[in-house]
Amino acid sequence: MKSIVLFIPAKIYQAIVFFRNFLFDLGIFTSAKVNQPSICVGNLTVGGTGKTPMVEKLIELFKAHRSIAVISRGYKRKSTGMIIATEEHGVTDLGDEPFQIWKKFKSDIALVIDSNRNRAVNYLYEKHPESLILFDDAFQHRKIKASINLLLTTFNNPFFRDDYLPMGSLRDHKNQVARADVLVVTKCSPNLSKSDVERFKSQLKISVTQIYFCSLKYQEIALEQLKALRLYKKNELVLATGLASTTELEAHLDALKLKYTLLKFPDHHNYTEKDLQTLNAFKCVLTTEKDEVKLSGLKTKMTVLKVAHHFLFDQEGEFVANINAKLTPN
């Protein structure tokens, strides 16, 4: 019954995003080309593909040879207008994921928070003209045109099997995959086989020049710390997250043989005093980097589970070479 109720709104939404993109394709709505090397990291869904870890991966891969600037709208921040990140700015100023990036890479990047990407780009033209610009979650923002569109989709729930909002999680039309210069399939099994890859490509039913496959790799927990975590009972250890999807994280903790209670909050959740009281009742809190930046008021022990994309089939070197080639003017 629910699917029937959502079917018509989903079809209306599909028509709206198709028409909007059609107007851009016709040139009725215009796009401004970014006049310095730039990569737009995005997806076709409302979340859960690993955009922030991919931005962090790009910073790690290119920071040694390029100066880097990141532009983000700062989703759910409490500030307004354009903000140039400094030591004085916190998570409420920048938003949780941009603050996570800033906290980790502040000595390596310039970070601009602005929903008006054109204004942010103009600032970087003046202040950081040599930088590689990374756009965090701007695939749908067609008023700017980056050098490279890097599109993410997950292996287990790829865009071509998804439905449009509100029936599914698609926020853009499936045909927009044609705008991707590079497609990265995320959250793959570390043991993904070549036959799995070929089957996925055959189901894609569209020619993508470059396609890469990544798994999520969690940072190892020190043995002594892991032994301590295994001593907790389910009512003593809690996993608190504000993620779009916790599937991979739960699988990781289950593989570590941890007993825990799951408190799953909405994506980008801002923790309240009541939430902190609930979490402080446990002996230890497991959480993510994205959530850690909003849990400064936590009094109980906290273990942060760090994660990064890992390219399968030794594709990382090829990925870097192909990105550099696309960023180099002919």
C-alpha positions in Angstrom: 0.0 0.0 0.0 2.8 2.4 0.9 4.5 1.9 -2.5 1.2 2.7 -4.3 0.8 5.9 -2.3 4.4 6.9 -3.1 4.4 5.9 -6.7 2.7 9.0 -8.1 4.8 11.5 -6.1 7.9 9.6 -7.2 6.9 9.9 -10.9 6.2 13.6 -10.5 9.6 14.1 -8.9 11.3 12.1 -11.7 9.6 14.3 -14.3 10.8 17.5 -12.5 14.4 16.5 -12.3 14.4 15.3 -15.9 12.9 18.6 -17.1 15.4 20.7 -15.0 18.4 18.8 -16.5 16.8 19.1 -19.9 16.8 22.9 -19.6 20.5 22.9 -18.7 21.2 20.6 -21.6 19.5 23.0 -24.0 21.4 25.9 -22.6 18.3 27.7 -21.3 19.8 27.3 -17.8 23.5 28.0 -18.0 26.6 26.5 -16.4 29.8 28.4 -15.7 33.0 26.5 -16.4 35.5 26.5 -13.5 38.7 28.0 -14.8 41.2 26.0 -12.7 41.6 22.3 -12.0 38.5 21.0 -10.2 36.7 17.8 -9.2 33.1 17.5 -8.3 32.3 14.6 -6.0 28.7 13.7 -5.9 26.0 11.0 -6.3 22.4 10.6 -7.6 21.0 9.8 -4.2 20.3 11.6 -0.9 23.3 10.0 0.8 25.1 6.9 1.9 27.6 6.5 -0.9 30.7 7.9 1.0 31.2 11.3 -0.5 33.1 12.7 2.5 35.5 9.8 2.7 36.1 10.2 -1.1 36.9 14.0 -0.6 39.3 12.9 2.1 40.8 10.3 -0.2 41.4 12.8 -2.9 43.1 15.2 -0.5 45.4 12.3 0.7 46.2 11.3 -2.9 46.9 14.8 -4.3 48.1 17.0 -1.4 51.8 16.2 -1.9 51.8 17.7 -5.4 49.0 20.2 -5.5 47.6 22.9 -3.2 43.9 22.0 -2.5 40.8 23.9 -1.8 37.4 22.4 -0.8 34.0 24.0 -1.3 31.0 22.7 0.6 27.6 24.2 1.3 27.9 23.1 5.0 24.7 21.1 5.2 22.8 21.8 8.5 25.3 24.4 9.7 23.9 27.2 11.9 25.8 29.9 10.2 24.9 31.8 7.0 26.7 33.3 4.0 30.2 32.5 3.0 32.7 31.3 5.6 36.4 30.8 5.1 37.4 28.2 7.7 39.8 29.3 10.4 40.9 27.9 13.8 38.0 29.8 15.4 35.3 28.0 13.5 33.5 25.0 14.9 31.1 22.3 13.8 28.0 24.6 14.0 29.8 27.1 11.7 30.9 24.7 9.1 28.6 21.7 9.3 29.6 18.2 10.5 31.3 16.7 7.5 33.2 19.9 6.4 34.4 20.3 10.0 35.5 16.7 10.0 37.6 17.4 6.9 38.9 20.7 8.3 39.9 19.1 11.6 41.9 16.4 9.8 43.5 18.5 6.9 43.5 22.1 8.0 47.2 22.5 7.3 46.8 21.1 3.8 43.7 22.8 2.5 41.6 25.9 2.2 38.0 25.3 3.1 35.2 27.6 1.8 31.6 27.1 3.1 29.0 28.6 0.9 25.7 27.3 -0.7 26.5 29.8 -3.6 29.3 27.8 -5.3 29.9 30.5 -7.9 30.7 33.0 -5.2 33.0 30.5 -3.5 34.8 29.8 -6.8 35.3 33.5 -7.4 36.9 33.8 -4.0 39.3 31.0 -4.8 40.2 32.5 -8.2 41.4 35.6 -6.2 42.9 34.0 -3.1 44.0 30.5 -4.3 44.3 30.6 -8.1 46.7 27.6 -8.2 44.6 25.2 -6.1 42.9 22.1 -7.2 39.2 22.7 -6.2 37.2 19.8 -4.7 33.4 20.3 -4.7 31.8 18.3 -1.9 28.4 17.1 -3.1 27.8 19.4 -6.0 26.8 17.1 -8.9 23.2 18.5 -8.9 24.5 22.1 -8.7 24.7 22.5 -12.5 25.4 26.3 -12.4 29.1 25.3 -12.1 31.0 22.9 -14.4 34.0 21.3 -12.9 36.9 19.7 -14.8 35.9 16.3 -13.7 32.6 14.9 -12.4 33.3 12.0 -10.1 30.1 10.1 -9.4 29.6 7.6 -6.6 27.2 4.8 -6.3 27.1 1.8 -4.0 27.6 -1.8 -5.1 24.6 -3.3 -3.2 22.2 -0.5 -3.9 23.3 1.1 -7.2 21.4 4.0 -8.7 20.0 1.9 -11.6 18.1 -0.3 -9.1 16.9 2.6 -7.0 13.6 4.5 -7.1 13.0 8.3 -7.1 12.1 10.2 -4.0 10.0 9.7 -1.9 9.6 6.0 -3.0 13.4 5.5 -3.1 16.5 7.6 -2.5 17.2 9.0 -6.0 17.3 12.9 -6.0 18.5 13.2 -9.6 17.6 11.4 -12.8 19.3 8.1 -13.7 20.3 9.4 -17.1 22.6 11.9 -15.4 25.2 9.2 -15.1 26.1 10.2 -18.6 27.6 13.4 -17.2 30.1 11.5 -15.0 33.7 11.4 -16.2 34.6 8.8 -13.6 32.2 6.4 -11.8 33.4 5.0 -8.4 31.4 2.0 -7.1 31.7 2.2 -3.3 31.0 -0.2 -0.4 32.1 -3.2 -2.3 33.1 -6.4 -0.6 36.8 -6.6 -0.1 36.6 -10.0 -1.8 34.8 -8.7 -4.9 35.5 -11.0 -7.9 36.2 -10.0 -11.5 32.9 -11.8 -12.4 31.1 -9.6 -9.9 32.6 -6.6 -11.6 31.6 -7.7 -15.1 28.1 -8.5 -13.9 27.8 -5.0 -12.4 29.0 -3.4 -15.6 26.5 -5.4 -17.7 23.7 -4.2 -15.5 24.9 -0.6 -15.7 23.7 -0.5 -19.4 25.5 2.7 -20.1 29.0 3.3 -21.3 31.2 4.9 -18.6 34.8 5.6 -19.7 36.4 5.0 -16.4 34.9 2.9 -13.5 36.6 1.9 -10.3 35.6 -0.3 -7.4 36.2 0.6 -3.7 35.6 -1.1 -0.3 35.3 0.7 3.0 38.4 -0.1 5.1 38.1 0.6 8.8 41.2 1.6 10.8 42.4 -1.3 13.0 41.6 -1.0 16.7 44.7 -1.7 18.8 44.6 -5.2 20.3 44.5 -4.1 23.9 41.7 -1.7 23.2 39.8 -4.4 21.3 40.1 -6.8 24.2 38.7 -4.1 26.5 35.8 -3.5 24.2 34.9 -7.2 24.0 34.5 -7.3 27.8 31.5 -4.9 27.6 28.0 -6.3 27.7 25.3 -5.2 25.2 23.8 -2.7 27.7 27.3 -1.2 28.5 28.5 -0.5 24.9 26.5 1.6 22.5 27.0 2.4 18.8 25.7 6.0 18.2 25.5 7.2 14.6 23.9 9.8 12.5 24.6 8.1 9.1 22.4 7.5 6.1 23.3 3.8 6.3 24.9 1.7 9.1 25.0 -1.6 7.3 28.8 -1.7 6.7 29.6 -0.4 10.1 27.4 -2.9 11.9 29.0 -5.7 9.8 32.4 -4.5 10.8 31.6 -4.5 14.5 29.9 -7.9 14.3 33.1 -9.3 12.7 35.0 -7.9 15.7 32.7 -9.9 17.9 31.5 -6.9 19.9 28.2 -6.9 21.8 26.6 -3.4 21.6 23.3 -1.5 21.5 22.6 0.4 18.3 21.2 4.0 18.6 20.7 5.0 15.0 19.9 8.7 14.6 18.9 10.5 11.4 21.7 11.5 9.0 23.6 14.6 10.1 21.9 14.4 13.5 22.7 17.2 16.0 22.9 15.6 19.4 20.7 17.1 22.1 21.3 17.2 25.9 18.8 14.4 26.2 20.8 12.4 23.7 24.0 12.9 25.7 22.2 11.8 28.9 21.2 8.6 27.1 24.7 8.0 25.9 26.3 8.8 29.2 24.4 6.0 30.8 26.6 3.5 28.9 30.2 2.7 29.9 31.5 3.3 26.4 30.3 4.9 23.1 31.3 3.7 19.7 30.8 6.4 17.0 32.1 7.8 13.7 34.3 10.7 12.9 31.3 12.5 11.5 29.5 12.1 14.8 32.5 12.7 17.1 32.7 16.3 16.1 29.2 16.8 17.6 29.8 14.8 20.8 32.1 17.2 22.6 29.7 17.2 25.6 30.0 13.5 26.1 31.3 12.5 29.6 31.6 8.7 29.1 34.4 6.9 27.2 34.3 7.2 23.4 35.9 5.1 20.7 36.0 6.7 17.2 35.7 4.3 14.3 37.7 5.7 11.4 37.0 4.6 7.8 38.5 5.3 4.3 37.9 4.1 0.8 40.2 1.4 -0.5 40.6 0.8 -4.2 40.2 -2.8 -5.2 42.3 -4.7 -7.9 45.3 -2.3 -7.3 43.4 0.4 -9.2 44.6 3.3 -7.0 47.6 4.1 -9.2 45.6 4.0 -12.4 42.9 6.2 -10.8 45.5 8.9 -9.8 47.1 8.8 -13.2 43.7 9.2 -15.0 42.6 12.0 -12.8 45.9 13.9 -13.3 45.6 13.4 -17.1 42.1 14.8 -17.1 43.2 17.8 -15.0 46.1 18.6 -17.3 45.3 21.0 -20.1 45.8 19.7 -23.6 
